[in-house]
């Protein structure tokens, strides 16, 4: 019983009050079901043995079975959420691959025009922030709207935002331009392997390989993967060249460059005082008219899900098929 309470306490620390209440409700429901089943079994057995029915035995058995089931469920949930021995990463990968396969099939069967997809990409769903476009990392199932303020929680809660405060421009006076210079981009890492830029971390809830023996390291696990950015002018194809790790106060990574590149900033978990920097170089630029159908399809919000929101942090409507489908719902 003490083990159960210990796991429950640790698990509850990551939950909201409503989620804790829901879980307690589930445990109560499980107990009631087991109590009823136990009552039926004891009645049948006592009748066969010609013994007097004892409710105390029923309650004890129901509590014991409920605790055992809860222990397995909570223990499994704890192991999964904490990604112990990499189990969460191993489970998420095939699920995300299947989700992408299904989305690709839907895109191939959809006849939404390029002009309509462009409108979806640039549709502004908020009056306070200005829409910059969308970013897609196909291999990681990342599809996020881009807005213009990476320095406010309200802006980051909408998805990705450009980040432009550097050593050379500490106030962020210059607005970055897609396909030119050093375009800084930031979004939340929710440590779930799927929301925001979480999928850019090699393994959820693990500092490795970014932090080892107190030293900042990098990673090449995404090297060669595509990052696509889209705005009203067209689509920009970047290629990931590597990841590095910096402290949260390091802004030199956003310094202007002559070479067209993309610098993505996201938190490291569990050591949130550090940032994972994903570097990418511009490879090709397309207009909406001459871009390959496959690249256009990556931004078809009518059928592709976006991944900006989690209910416990920033509840709201997604801009993809899992929300208002680019304004088509």
Backbone as numpy.savetxt, mean C-alpha at the origin, in Angstrom:
# Nx Ny Nz CAx CAy CAz Cx Cy Cz
-3.93 -18.78 28.33 -4.76 -17.57 28.33 -3.89 -16.31 28.33
-2.81 -16.33 29.13 -1.92 -15.17 29.17 -1.26 -14.93 27.83
-0.90 -16.02 27.13 -0.31 -15.89 25.79 -1.28 -15.20 24.85
-2.55 -15.61 24.93 -3.59 -15.02 24.10 -3.72 -13.53 24.35
-3.75 -13.14 25.62 -3.88 -11.72 25.96 -2.67 -10.92 25.50
-1.48 -11.53 25.57 -0.26 -10.84 25.14 -0.30 -10.56 23.65
-0.67 -11.57 22.86 -0.75 -11.39 21.40 -1.84 -10.40 21.06
-2.98 -10.49 21.77 -4.08 -9.57 21.53 -3.65 -8.13 21.80
-2.89 -7.91 22.87 -2.43 -6.57 23.21 -1.51 -6.01 22.13
-0.59 -6.82 21.64 0.34 -6.36 20.60 -0.40 -6.09 19.31
-1.33 -6.98 18.95 -2.10 -6.80 17.73 -2.97 -5.56 17.82
-3.59 -5.34 18.98 -4.48 -4.20 19.16 -3.76 -2.87 19.06
-2.47 -2.87 19.34 -1.71 -1.62 19.29 -1.65 -1.05 17.88
-1.88 -1.88 16.86 -1.85 -1.43 15.48 -3.24 -1.17 14.92
-4.28 -1.26 15.77 -5.65 -1.14 15.29 -6.32 0.12 15.80
-7.36 0.56 15.08 -8.18 1.66 15.54 -9.21 1.11 16.52
-9.90 2.01 17.23 -10.92 1.59 18.21 -12.03 0.79 17.53
-12.48 1.25 16.37 -13.56 0.55 15.67 -13.13 -0.86 15.26
-11.86 -1.01 14.83 -11.37 -2.33 14.44 -11.24 -3.25 15.65
-10.84 -2.70 16.81 -10.76 -3.49 18.03 -12.15 -3.98 18.44
-13.13 -3.07 18.36 -14.51 -3.44 18.70 -15.02 -4.53 17.77
-14.70 -4.41 16.47 -15.12 -5.43 15.51 -14.51 -6.78 15.84
-13.23 -6.78 16.20 -12.57 -8.05 16.53 -13.16 -8.67 17.79
-13.44 -7.84 18.80 -14.07 -8.35 20.02 -15.43 -8.95 19.69
-16.17 -8.28 18.80 -17.47 -8.79 18.37 -17.35 -10.15 17.70
-16.31 -10.32 16.91 -16.08 -11.61 16.24 -15.79 -12.69 17.26
-14.94 -12.37 18.27 -14.62 -13.36 19.30 -15.85 -13.77 20.11
-16.70 -12.79 20.41 -17.94 -13.08 21.14 -18.84 -13.98 20.30
-18.93 -13.69 19.00 -19.76 -14.49 18.10 -19.22 -15.92 18.01
-17.90 -16.05 17.93 -17.28 -17.38 17.88 -17.59 -18.16 19.16
-17.48 -17.47 20.30 -17.77 -18.13 21.58 -19.21 -18.62 21.63
-20.14 -17.79 21.17 -21.57 -18.17 21.20 -21.81 -19.40 20.33
-21.22 -19.40 19.13 -21.40 -20.54 18.23 -20.83 -21.81 18.86
-19.61 -21.69 19.39 -18.98 -22.87 20.02 -19.76 -23.31 21.24
-20.28 -22.34 22.01 -21.09 -22.68 23.19 -22.34 -23.47 22.80
-22.99 -23.04 21.74 -24.20 -23.75 21.28 -23.86 -25.15 20.79
-22.77 -25.26 20.02 -22.36 -26.58 19.53 -21.97 -27.49 20.69
-21.25 -26.90 21.65 -20.82 -27.68 22.82 -22.03 -28.14 23.64
-23.03 -27.29 23.74 -24.25 -27.65 24.48 -24.93 -28.85 23.85
-25.05 -28.80 22.51 -25.69 -29.92 21.79 -24.91 -31.21 22.01
-23.57 -31.11 21.89 -22.73 -32.31 22.07 -22.85 -32.88 23.49
-22.78 -31.99 24.49 -22.86 -32.45 25.88 -24.23 -33.05 26.18
-25.28 -32.45 25.64 -26.62 -33.01 25.86 -26.73 -34.42 25.31
-26.17 -34.60 24.10 -26.23 -35.94 23.48 -25.41 -36.96 24.26
-24.19 -36.55 24.65 -23.32 -37.47 25.39 -23.88 -37.80 26.76
-24.37 -36.77 27.48 -24.93 -37.00 28.83 -26.17 -37.87 28.77
-26.94 -37.72 27.68 -28.15 -38.55 27.56 -27.76 -40.01 27.35
-26.72 -40.23 26.51 -26.27 -41.60 26.27 -25.70 -42.22 27.54
-25.04 -41.40 28.36 -24.42 -41.90 29.58 -25.35 -41.82 30.79
-26.55 -41.29 30.53 -27.56 -41.14 31.58 -27.03 -40.28 32.73
-26.30 -39.23 32.35 -25.78 -38.29 33.34 -26.58 -36.99 33.32
-26.50 -36.27 34.43 -27.16 -34.97 34.53 -26.37 -33.92 33.75
-27.09 -33.16 32.97 -26.44 -32.12 32.15 -25.80 -31.06 33.05
-24.54 -30.68 32.73 -23.78 -29.71 33.54 -23.33 -28.54 32.66
-23.94 -27.37 32.90 -23.61 -26.18 32.11 -22.18 -25.70 32.34
-21.64 -25.97 33.52 -20.28 -25.53 33.83 -19.27 -26.16 32.88
-19.48 -27.45 32.57 -18.60 -28.13 31.63 -18.70 -27.53 30.24
-19.91 -27.17 29.85 -20.14 -26.58 28.52 -19.42 -25.25 28.41
-19.59 -24.40 29.41 -18.94 -23.08 29.39 -17.42 -23.22 29.36
-16.90 -24.14 30.19 -15.45 -24.35 30.24 -14.92 -24.81 28.88
-15.60 -25.78 28.26 -15.16 -26.30 26.97 -15.24 -25.21 25.89
-16.33 -24.43 25.94 -16.51 -23.37 24.93 -15.41 -22.32 25.06
-15.09 -21.93 26.29 -14.02 -20.96 26.51 -12.67 -21.50 26.04
-12.41 -22.78 26.37 -11.14 -23.38 25.99 -10.98 -23.44 24.48
-12.00 -23.89 23.77 -11.93 -23.99 22.31 -11.82 -22.61 21.68
-12.58 -21.63 22.23 -12.51 -20.27 21.70 -11.10 -19.69 21.86
-10.49 -19.94 23.02 -9.13 -19.44 23.27 -8.13 -20.08 22.31
-8.28 -21.39 22.08 -7.36 -22.09 21.18 -7.48 -21.55 19.77
-8.74 -21.38 19.29 -8.96 -20.86 17.94 -8.43 -19.43 17.84
-8.74 -18.62 18.85 -8.29 -17.22 18.85 -6.77 -17.14 18.86
-6.14 -18.06 19.62 -4.68 -18.07 19.69 -4.07 -18.32 18.31
-4.64 -19.28 17.58 -4.14 -19.58 16.23 -4.40 -18.41 15.29
-5.61 -17.83 15.36 -5.96 -16.73 14.46 -5.10 -15.50 14.74
-5.03 -15.11 16.01 -4.24 -13.93 16.38 -2.75 -14.15 16.13
-2.28 -15.34 16.45 -0.87 -15.64 16.21 -0.53 -15.58 14.74
-1.41 -16.16 13.92 -1.20 -16.11 12.48 -1.26 -14.68 11.95
-2.21 -13.90 12.48 -2.33 -12.51 12.06 -1.10 -11.70 12.45
-0.60 -11.95 13.67 0.59 -11.24 14.14 1.80 -11.58 13.28
1.99 -12.86 12.99 3.12 -13.29 12.16 3.03 -12.68 10.77
1.80 -12.63 10.23 1.61 -12.06 8.88 1.87 -10.56 8.86
1.27 -9.83 9.81 1.39 -8.37 9.83 2.82 -7.93 10.08
3.55 -8.65 10.93 4.93 -8.31 11.23 5.91 -8.89 10.21
5.36 -9.64 9.26 6.16 -10.23 8.17 7.31 -11.07 8.72
7.02 -11.83 9.78 8.03 -12.70 10.37 8.42 -13.78 9.37
9.72 -14.02 9.24 10.33 -14.93 8.25 9.84 -14.65 6.84
9.41 -13.39 6.58 9.03 -12.98 5.23 7.74 -13.58 4.72
6.87 -14.04 5.63 5.66 -14.74 5.20 4.69 -13.81 4.46
4.58 -12.56 4.91 3.67 -11.62 4.25 4.13 -11.32 2.83
5.43 -11.10 2.66 5.98 -10.83 1.34 5.73 -12.01 0.41
5.92 -13.23 0.93 5.73 -14.43 0.12 4.28 -14.62 -0.29
3.34 -14.22 0.58 1.92 -14.37 0.28 1.44 -13.28 -0.67
1.93 -12.04 -0.45 1.46 -10.91 -1.26 1.87 -11.01 -2.72
3.07 -11.50 -2.99 3.60 -11.50 -4.35 2.70 -12.23 -5.34
2.31 -13.49 -5.12 1.43 -14.17 -6.08 0.05 -13.53 -6.17
-0.44 -12.97 -5.05 -1.74 -12.31 -5.07 -1.69 -11.09 -5.98
-0.64 -10.29 -5.85 -0.50 -9.10 -6.67 -0.29 -9.44 -8.13
0.43 -10.53 -8.40 0.63 -10.97 -9.77 -0.70 -11.37 -10.41
-1.54 -12.05 -9.64 -2.84 -12.45 -10.15 -3.74 -11.23 -10.37
-3.69 -10.28 -9.45 -4.48 -9.05 -9.59 -4.08 -8.30 -10.86
-2.78 -8.24 -11.12 -2.30 -7.56 -12.31 -2.73 -8.29 -13.58
-2.68 -9.60 -13.55 -3.10 -10.39 -14.71 -4.57 -10.12 -15.04
-5.40 -10.07 -14.01 -6.83 -9.80 -14.21 -7.04 -8.39 -14.75
-6.31 -7.42 -14.18 -6.44 -6.02 -14.63 -6.00 -5.88 -16.08
-4.93 -6.56 -16.47 -4.45 -6.50 -17.85 -5.50 -7.05 -18.82
-6.17 -8.11 -18.40 -7.22 -8.70 -19.24 -8.38 -7.72 -19.42
-8.74 -7.04 -18.34 -9.83 -6.07 -18.42 -9.46 -4.89 -19.32
-8.20 -4.45 -19.22 -7.73 -3.35 -20.07 -7.80 -3.73 -21.54
-7.39 -4.96 -21.87 -7.39 -5.41 -23.26 -8.79 -5.51 -23.84
-9.80 -5.67 -22.97 -11.18 -5.79 -23.43 -11.95 -4.48 -23.37
-11.32 -3.45 -22.80 -11.98 -2.15 -22.64 -11.71 -1.25 -23.85
-12.69 -0.44 -24.21 -12.55 0.41 -25.40 -12.54 1.91 -25.05
-12.17 2.23 -23.82 -12.09 3.63 -23.43 -11.04 4.35 -24.28
-11.38 5.51 -24.81 -10.49 6.24 -25.71 -9.31 6.86 -24.98
-8.27 7.18 -25.74 -7.10 7.83 -25.17 -7.47 9.19 -24.58
-8.33 9.90 -25.28 -8.74 11.23 -24.80 -9.46 11.12 -23.46
-10.27 10.07 -23.30 -11.00 9.89 -22.04 -10.05 9.50 -20.92
-9.07 8.66 -21.21 -8.09 8.26 -20.19 -7.28 9.48 -19.77
-6.92 10.32 -20.72 -6.19 11.54 -20.40 -7.01 12.42 -19.46
-8.30 12.52 -19.70 -9.18 13.31 -18.83 -9.22 12.72 -17.43
-9.25 11.39 -17.33 -9.25 10.74 -16.02 -7.97 11.07 -15.25
-6.85 11.01 -15.95 -5.55 11.26 -15.33 -5.46 12.67 -14.76
-6.02 13.63 -15.48 -5.89 15.03 -15.07 -7.10 15.55 -14.28
-8.08 14.70 -14.03 -9.27 15.12 -13.29 -8.89 15.50 -11.86
-9.24 16.68 -11.44 -8.90 17.16 -10.10 -10.05 16.88 -9.14
-9.79 16.06 -8.11 -10.86 15.67 -7.19 -10.88 16.51 -5.92
-10.00 17.49 -5.86 -9.95 18.36 -4.69 -9.71 19.79 -5.12
-10.27 20.73 -4.38 -10.10 22.14 -4.72 -8.84 22.73 -4.10
-8.33 22.10 -3.06 -7.19 22.66 -2.33 -5.85 22.39 -3.01
-5.74 21.26 -3.72 -4.48 20.88 -4.35 -4.65 20.77 -5.86
-3.52 20.98 -6.54 -3.56 20.97 -8.00 -3.04 19.64 -8.54
-3.83 19.04 -9.39 -3.46 17.74 -9.97 -2.30 17.91 -10.94
-1.28 17.04 -10.78 -0.12 17.06 -11.66 -0.17 15.92 -12.68
-0.91 14.88 -12.36 -0.99 13.72 -13.25 -1.05 12.43 -12.46
-0.41 11.39 -12.96 -0.41 10.08 -12.31 0.96 9.43 -12.43
1.26 8.54 -11.49 2.48 7.74 -11.55 2.10 6.26 -11.48
2.78 5.46 -12.27 2.53 4.02 -12.29 3.85 3.26 -12.22
3.89 2.26 -11.34 5.01 1.32 -11.32 4.38 -0.05 -11.57
4.24 -0.43 -12.83 3.49 -1.65 -13.18 3.91 -2.90 -12.44
5.22 -3.11 -12.29 5.69 -4.35 -11.66 5.27 -4.46 -10.20
4.96 -3.33 -9.58 4.61 -3.32 -8.15 3.13 -3.01 -7.91
2.34 -2.98 -8.97 0.91 -2.65 -8.86 0.67 -1.29 -8.22
1.55 -0.34 -8.49 1.41 1.01 -7.96 0.77 1.91 -9.00
-0.30 2.57 -8.63 -0.95 3.55 -9.51 -1.52 4.65 -8.61
-0.87 5.81 -8.63 -1.21 6.89 -7.71 -1.39 8.22 -8.43
-2.36 9.02 -7.98 -2.47 10.39 -8.48 -1.32 11.21 -7.93
-0.92 12.23 -8.67 0.15 13.12 -8.21 -0.43 14.51 -8.00
-0.21 15.05 -6.79 -0.64 16.41 -6.48 0.59 17.27 -6.17
0.38 18.44 -5.67 1.46 19.43 -5.63 1.97 19.81 -4.24
1.82 18.92 -3.24 2.31 19.28 -1.92 2.70 18.05 -1.12
3.99 17.71 -1.17 4.48 16.55 -0.42 4.80 16.91 1.03
4.52 18.16 1.42 4.92 18.62 2.75 3.73 18.83 3.68
2.59 18.28 3.33 1.42 18.33 4.21 0.77 16.96 4.24
0.24 16.59 5.41 -0.45 15.31 5.53 -1.67 15.27 4.62
-2.34 16.39 4.50 -3.54 16.44 3.68 -3.22 16.14 2.22
-2.08 16.68 1.75 -1.68 16.41 0.38 -1.27 14.97 0.19
-0.46 14.44 1.11 0.00 13.06 1.01 -1.12 12.06 1.15
-2.19 12.44 1.85 -3.31 11.52 2.02 -4.08 11.30 0.72
-3.83 12.16 -0.28 -4.49 12.01 -1.58 -3.74 11.03 -2.48
-2.47 10.79 -2.19 -1.66 9.91 -3.03 -0.22 10.37 -3.04
0.37 10.48 -4.23 1.73 10.98 -4.37 1.69 12.49 -4.58
2.81 13.16 -4.27 2.93 14.60 -4.47 4.35 14.91 -4.90
4.50 15.99 -5.66 5.88 16.34 -5.99 6.56 16.96 -4.78
7.86 16.65 -4.63 8.68 17.18 -3.54 9.79 18.01 -4.17
9.89 19.26 -3.79 10.83 20.16 -4.48 11.65 21.06 -3.56
11.71 20.73 -2.26 12.54 21.52 -1.35 13.91 20.87 -1.23
14.91 21.53 -1.80 16.25 20.98 -1.86 17.25 21.94 -1.23
18.52 21.57 -1.26 19.57 22.48 -0.77 19.60 23.75 -1.61
19.39 23.62 -2.89 19.45 24.75 -3.81 18.16 25.58 -3.79
17.06 24.95 -3.38 15.76 25.62 -3.36 15.02 25.21 -2.09
15.48 25.71 -0.93 14.92 25.27 0.36 13.44 25.59 0.55
12.94 26.59 -0.15 11.53 26.97 -0.02 10.65 26.31 -1.07
11.25 25.59 -1.99 10.46 24.92 -3.03 9.76 25.89 -3.95
10.47 26.91 -4.39 9.86 27.92 -5.25 9.67 27.42 -6.68
10.55 26.55 -7.11 10.50 26.08 -8.49 9.69 24.79 -8.60
8.71 24.81 -9.46 7.87 23.63 -9.66 8.55 22.65 -10.62
8.67 21.38 -10.24 9.31 20.41 -11.13 8.45 20.13 -12.36
9.12 19.74 -13.42 8.44 19.45 -14.69 8.74 18.02 -15.09
7.72 17.26 -15.38 7.91 15.87 -15.80 8.78 15.82 -17.05
9.72 14.90 -17.04 10.58 14.73 -18.20 11.75 15.68 -18.25
11.88 16.52 -17.22 12.98 17.48 -17.19 13.66 17.48 -15.81
14.99 17.57 -15.80 15.73 17.70 -14.56 15.40 16.62 -13.54
15.46 16.99 -12.28 15.25 16.05 -11.18 13.82 16.22 -10.64
12.95 15.29 -10.97 11.55 15.36 -10.51 11.44 14.55 -9.22
11.18 15.26 -8.11 11.02 14.60 -6.82 9.57 14.20 -6.58
9.39 13.01 -6.04 8.04 12.50 -5.81 8.01 11.78 -4.47
6.94 12.00 -3.69 6.84 11.37 -2.38 5.42 10.86 -2.13
5.33 9.79 -1.37 4.03 9.26 -0.94 4.26 8.44 0.33
3.18 8.17 1.04 3.27 7.39 2.27 3.72 5.95 1.99
4.43 5.39 2.96 4.68 3.96 3.01 3.86 3.44 4.17
2.82 2.67 3.89 1.93 2.18 4.93 2.37 0.84 5.50
3.54 0.36 5.08 4.10 -0.87 5.62 3.19 -2.08 5.39
2.44 -2.05 4.28 1.55 -3.17 3.98 1.87 -3.83 2.64
2.89 -3.33 1.96 3.30 -3.94 0.70 2.44 -3.60 -0.48
1.46 -2.69 -0.30 0.57 -2.40 -1.43 0.06 -0.96 -1.50
-0.08 -0.26 -0.38 -0.68 1.07 -0.40 0.39 2.16 -0.48
0.08 3.22 -1.24 1.05 4.28 -1.43 2.30 3.74 -2.10
3.47 4.10 -1.58 4.73 3.58 -2.10 5.26 2.41 -1.27
4.36 1.75 -0.52 4.78 0.62 0.33 5.50 -0.47 -0.47
5.03 -0.71 -1.68 5.57 -1.81 -2.49 6.98 -1.53 -3.01
7.50 -0.33 -2.76 8.87 -0.03 -3.17 9.89 -0.50 -2.13
9.40 -0.88 -0.95 10.29 -1.44 0.08 10.43 -2.93 -0.18
11.65 -3.42 -0.16 11.92 -4.80 -0.57 11.15 -5.82 0.25
11.04 -5.59 1.54 10.30 -6.50 2.41 9.62 -5.69 3.50
8.33 -5.87 3.68 7.60 -5.08 4.66 8.10 -5.34 6.07
8.07 -4.27 6.86 8.44 -4.34 8.28 9.84 -4.91 8.50
10.75 -4.64 7.58 12.13 -5.11 7.71 13.08 -4.04 7.19
14.01 -3.60 8.01 14.98 -2.59 7.60 15.97 -3.13 6.57
16.12 -4.41 6.52 17.07 -5.02 5.57 16.51 -4.94 4.15
17.31 -4.64 3.16 18.77 -4.45 3.18 19.19 -2.98 3.32
18.24 -2.11 3.66 18.50 -0.67 3.64 19.33 -0.18 4.84
19.25 -0.94 5.93 19.96 -0.56 7.15 20.58 -1.82 7.73
21.92 -1.81 7.84 22.62 -3.00 8.33 23.72 -2.59 9.29
23.63 -3.09 10.51 24.62 -2.77 11.55 24.78 -1.27 11.72
23.65 -0.56 11.64 23.65 0.89 11.83 24.14 1.67 10.63
24.49 0.99 9.55 24.99 1.67 8.36 23.92 1.68 7.26
23.82 2.82 6.57 22.84 2.97 5.50 23.33 2.25 4.25
22.45 1.43 3.70 22.77 0.65 2.52 21.78 0.99 1.40
21.89 0.29 0.30 20.98 0.46 -0.82 20.41 -0.88 -1.25
19.75 -0.88 -2.40 19.19 -2.12 -2.93 19.06 -2.00 -4.45
19.23 -3.12 -5.11 19.10 -3.14 -6.57 17.94 -4.02 -7.02
17.06 -4.39 -6.08 16.03 -5.38 -6.38 15.02 -4.91 -7.43
14.90 -3.60 -7.64 13.95 -3.09 -8.64 14.66 -2.56 -9.90
15.95 -2.72 -9.97 16.70 -2.20 -11.11 16.15 -2.73 -12.43
15.97 -1.80 -13.39 15.47 -2.17 -14.71 13.96 -2.12 -14.82
13.24 -1.96 -13.70 11.79 -1.88 -13.74 11.34 -0.49 -14.21
10.19 -0.45 -14.87 9.68 0.80 -15.42 8.88 1.60 -14.39
9.01 2.90 -14.49 8.12 3.83 -13.80 7.54 4.74 -14.87
6.23 4.87 -14.89 5.55 5.71 -15.87 4.92 6.90 -15.17
5.08 8.06 -15.76 4.41 9.27 -15.26 3.58 9.82 -16.41
2.41 10.33 -16.09 1.53 10.87 -17.11 0.96 12.21 -16.67
0.91 13.15 -17.60 0.23 14.43 -17.36 -0.54 14.82 -18.61
-0.96 16.05 -18.70 -1.78 16.47 -19.83 -1.03 16.42 -21.16
0.32 16.45 -21.10 1.12 16.48 -22.32 1.44 15.09 -22.86
1.57 14.11 -21.97 1.93 12.79 -22.45 2.37 11.85 -21.36
3.15 10.84 -21.76 3.61 9.80 -20.84 5.13 9.76 -20.87
5.72 9.66 -19.67 7.17 9.68 -19.52 7.61 8.35 -18.93
8.48 7.66 -19.64 8.93 6.33 -19.21 10.31 6.42 -18.60
10.39 6.07 -17.32 11.65 6.05 -16.59 12.05 4.60 -16.30
13.32 4.40 -16.01 13.79 3.07 -15.61 14.53 3.19 -14.28
14.20 2.31 -13.34 14.82 2.34 -12.01 16.28 1.90 -12.11
17.15 2.69 -11.50 18.59 2.40 -11.52 19.13 1.97 -10.15
18.32 2.08 -9.12 18.77 1.65 -7.81 18.05 2.36 -6.68
18.29 1.90 -5.46 17.71 2.51 -4.27 18.83 2.81 -3.27
18.72 3.94 -2.61 19.65 4.29 -1.54 18.82 4.64 -0.30
19.50 4.83 0.81 18.82 5.16 2.07 19.46 6.41 2.66
18.61 7.34 3.12 19.11 8.59 3.71 18.32 8.89 4.98
18.80 9.84 5.76 18.06 10.29 6.93 16.88 11.14 6.48
15.94 11.35 7.38 14.73 12.11 7.04 15.02 13.57 6.75
16.16 14.09 7.18 16.49 15.50 6.98 17.34 15.74 5.73
17.73 14.68 5.06 18.59 14.81 3.88 17.77 15.26 2.67
18.07 16.46 2.15 17.31 16.99 1.01 18.16 17.14 -0.25
19.44 16.80 -0.16 20.31 16.95 -1.33 19.90 16.06 -2.48
19.15 14.97 -2.18 18.70 14.07 -3.25 17.75 14.78 -4.21
17.20 15.93 -3.78 16.26 16.67 -4.62 16.94 17.85 -5.34
18.24 17.96 -5.21 18.94 19.04 -5.90 18.73 18.96 -7.41
18.66 20.11 -8.08 18.45 20.13 -9.53 19.55 19.38 -10.28
19.19 18.75 -11.38 20.16 18.07 -12.25 19.84 18.41 -13.70
20.86 18.37 -14.52 20.63 18.59 -15.95 20.00 17.36 -16.59
20.39 16.21 -16.09 19.87 14.95 -16.61 18.45 14.72 -16.12
17.58 14.29 -17.01 16.19 14.02 -16.63 16.11 12.75 -15.80
15.67 12.89 -14.57 15.59 11.74 -13.69 14.40 11.88 -12.73
14.12 10.78 -12.06 13.02 10.75 -11.10 13.58 10.30 -9.77
13.22 11.02 -8.70 13.66 10.68 -7.35 12.44 10.46 -6.47
12.20 9.21 -6.08 11.02 8.87 -5.27 11.44 8.70 -3.82
10.71 9.37 -2.93 11.00 9.34 -1.50 9.88 8.63 -0.74
10.24 7.66 0.07 9.25 6.98 0.91 9.93 6.54 2.20
9.15 6.39 3.25 9.70 6.02 4.56 10.19 4.58 4.57
11.15 4.32 5.43 11.59 2.96 5.71 10.85 2.49 6.96
10.44 1.22 6.98 9.82 0.63 8.18 10.61 -0.59 8.60
10.81 -0.77 9.91 10.25 0.01 11.02 11.06 1.24 11.43
12.24 1.44 10.86 13.07 2.59 11.24 12.64 3.82 10.45
11.56 4.44 10.89 10.92 5.51 10.12 11.71 6.82 10.10
12.84 6.88 10.81 13.65 8.09 10.74 14.50 8.12 9.47
14.41 7.05 8.68 15.16 6.99 7.43 14.21 6.96 6.23
14.75 7.31 5.07 13.96 7.35 3.84 14.59 6.45 2.77
13.75 5.71 2.07 14.19 4.95 0.91 14.10 5.87 -0.30
15.19 6.01 -1.02 15.21 6.84 -2.22 15.30 5.91 -3.43
14.29 5.94 -4.25 14.27 5.14 -5.48 14.65 6.05 -6.64
15.74 5.71 -7.32 16.27 6.53 -8.41 15.87 5.93 -9.76
15.51 6.81 -10.69 15.17 6.34 -12.04 15.59 7.38 -13.07
15.91 6.90 -14.26 16.33 7.77 -15.35 15.28 7.78 -16.47
15.10 8.96 -17.07 14.15 9.07 -18.18 14.69 8.33 -19.40
13.84 7.49 -20.00 14.25 6.74 -21.18 13.48 7.17 -22.44
12.19 7.42 -22.30 11.39 7.79 -23.48 10.28 8.75 -23.07
9.87 9.58 -24.01 8.75 10.49 -23.81 7.77 10.30 -24.96
6.49 10.19 -24.61 5.46 9.99 -25.62 4.36 11.05 -25.48
3.78 11.43 -26.59 2.55 12.22 -26.55 1.40 11.24 -26.37
0.24 11.75 -26.04 -0.92 10.87 -25.90 -1.29 10.22 -27.23
-0.93 10.88 -28.32 -1.26 10.36 -29.64 -0.35 9.21 -30.06
0.95 9.29 -29.74 1.87 8.27 -30.25 2.32 7.26 -29.20
1.82 7.33 -27.99 2.20 6.36 -26.96 1.65 4.97 -27.30
2.40 3.91 -27.04 1.89 2.56 -27.27 0.62 2.29 -26.46
-0.25 1.47 -27.02 -1.51 1.15 -26.34 -1.27 0.59 -24.94
-0.19 -0.20 -24.79 0.09 -0.82 -23.50 0.36 0.22 -22.42
1.08 1.28 -22.79 1.38 2.33 -21.81 0.13 3.14 -21.49
-0.67 3.42 -22.51 -1.93 4.14 -22.28 -2.80 3.35 -21.31
-2.84 2.02 -21.50 -3.68 1.16 -20.67 -3.29 1.14 -19.21
-2.03 1.47 -18.91 -1.59 1.50 -17.51 -2.30 2.60 -16.72
-2.89 3.57 -17.41 -3.56 4.69 -16.74 -5.08 4.67 -16.95
-5.59 3.52 -17.38 -7.04 3.40 -17.58 -7.71 3.20 -16.22
-8.12 4.29 -15.61 -8.68 4.25 -14.26 -10.07 3.62 -14.22
-10.65 3.41 -15.37 -11.97 2.78 -15.41 -11.87 1.31 -14.99
-10.71 0.69 -15.26 -10.57 -0.74 -14.96 -9.40 -1.06 -14.02
-8.47 -0.12 -13.85 -7.34 -0.38 -12.95 -7.58 0.25 -11.58
-7.17 -0.48 -10.54 -7.30 0.03 -9.17 -6.17 1.00 -8.85
-6.48 2.02 -8.07 -5.45 2.88 -7.51 -5.18 2.42 -6.07
-4.10 2.91 -5.48 -3.70 2.38 -4.16 -3.21 3.50 -3.24
-4.04 4.55 -3.14 -3.65 5.71 -2.33 -4.14 5.64 -0.89
-5.19 4.88 -0.62 -5.88 5.02 0.66 -5.98 3.71 1.45
-5.93 3.87 2.77 -6.27 2.78 3.69 -7.27 3.34 4.70
-8.28 2.57 5.01 -9.41 3.08 5.79 -9.01 3.60 7.18
-7.97 3.00 7.78 -7.61 3.39 9.14 -6.81 4.69 9.18
-6.34 5.16 8.03 -5.50 6.36 8.03 -6.13 7.50 7.22
-6.43 7.25 5.97 -6.95 8.31 5.10 -8.16 7.81 4.31
-9.25 7.50 5.01 -10.44 6.99 4.32 -10.94 7.99 3.28
-11.44 7.47 2.21 -11.94 8.32 1.13 -12.14 7.48 -0.11
-12.44 8.15 -1.22 -12.73 7.45 -2.46 -11.48 7.36 -3.33
-11.12 6.16 -3.72 -10.00 5.97 -4.65 -10.39 6.52 -6.03
-9.40 6.90 -6.82 -9.67 7.44 -8.15 -9.75 6.35 -9.21
-9.40 5.11 -8.85 -9.41 4.02 -9.81 -10.69 3.21 -9.80
-10.63 2.01 -10.40 -11.81 1.15 -10.50 -12.34 0.73 -9.14
-11.48 0.75 -8.12 -11.90 0.42 -6.76 -12.50 1.62 -6.04
-12.73 2.71 -6.78 -13.37 3.91 -6.23 -14.38 4.45 -7.22
-14.14 5.66 -7.73 -15.11 6.25 -8.68 -14.71 6.05 -10.14
-13.69 5.19 -10.36 -13.29 4.78 -11.72 -13.03 5.99 -12.62
-12.22 6.91 -12.15 -11.86 8.05 -12.97 -13.02 8.99 -13.25
-14.03 8.94 -12.37 -15.20 9.80 -12.55 -16.29 9.19 -13.40
-16.15 7.90 -13.77 -17.15 7.26 -14.61 -18.27 6.61 -13.80
-18.09 6.51 -12.49 -19.15 5.92 -11.64 -20.00 7.00 -11.02
